[in-house]
Amino acid sequence: MANDIYVKLRERLDQYSIGYPATQSGVEMKILKKMFTKEEAELFLLLSLSVETPEAVAKRTGRGLEATAALLKQMAEKGLIFKLGRDDQAKYAAVPYVAGSYEFHLGSMDRELAQLMDDYLEEALCKSITDVTPFMRPIPVNRAVDVSYHVATYEDSRKIVAGQKLIAVADCICRVQQGKIDKGCGKPLEVCFLFGSHGQYYIDHGMARQIPVEEAYKILEKAEEAGLVTQPFTTQNPGGMCNCCGDCCAILRALNKLPNPAELVVSNYYAVVDPELCVACETCLERCQMGAISINEDDVAQVSLDRCIGCGLCVTTCPSEALRLEIKPEGRRRYPPETGRQQVMEIAKQRGVFPFPLSK
């Protein structure tokens, strides 16, 4: 039966990344049926998270090479799978829903799909995001960190982009999606970075453009001015880095539902207020994406350490310089895994779905 293949597809996607859980409403099945044809779903189930050539896929599955190659190319163009390399050097791999096919629909999302995806986020995916270590992590705005601190390269946005051989910039998928359903926040769109082969995929499929590091620095400055939280993938060598808002970003929306988001995120900083300098202007309340700051009965800003994720957006615009970032004590610091592969395995272990096949 046609529905059986989509059930199997959902079950497979639920093994990857943060998962793809079933819901009472069945909205997740509507998403799959809108994204995948039956033929595409069948081929997806024959792929793994490791890239393969069309020849290897055809040989392993007993399918015809020409038809297999054409369908793989079509699926990559639709944002259903990942493609590495071009033309006769191309290799393909399955991807999770997040991060994966959701983000890869940047150039093809319509209003119907955007609404389905938003409904799914609210019904199931917010919980999935916060059941594990988030796959993206907030890092401090450069100007917010005291120069006396030694900031690790993976916590410095400028050093992250400076260390890349290829930098691509794309519109934020979350703000694009929210805009499709009339919930856009009006903040800058073209602020999300993709690096290396990940960036090349976006460029090849018309979703991003390659930029020099100097332009990346300017985009980071624009994002900070707009009050966006910089979030690279939760690895020491991230394949991408977004600049996020609490209105649209799936991760920040999920974190905001928690009473203590600071306990979940991989962040090593927190904001501190000097009560002698605070003038209760409330600028920091507007900048904070997590609702971590309030004005107490003494007309002084106070930071909830349960909610502060250490982004530093409040620090850079405080007119009285009453706010600063401090680094957490060594015993409370968290360190991201070195590679994306390690990150995938860690999330799988947290979800109890490890080991799973990285290759066929």
Secondary structure, 3 states (H helix, E strand, C coil): CHHHHHHHHHHHHCCCCCCCCCCCCCHHHHHHHHHCCHHHHHHHCCCCCCCECHHHHHHHHCCCHHHHHHHHHHHHHCCCEEEECCHHHCEEEECCHHHHHHHHCCCCCCHHHHHHHHHHHHHHHHHHHHCCCCCECCCCCHHHCCCCCCCCHHHCHHHHHHCCCCEEEEECHHHHHHHHCCCCCCCCCEEEEEEHHHHHHHHHCCCEEECCHHHHHHHHHHHHHCCCEEEEECCCCCCEEEEECCCCCHHHHHHHCCCCHHHCCCCCEEEEECCCCCCCCCHHHHHCCCCCEEECCCCCEEECCCCCCCCCHHHHCCCCCCEEEEECCHHHCCCCCCCHHHHHHHHHHHHCCCCCCCCC
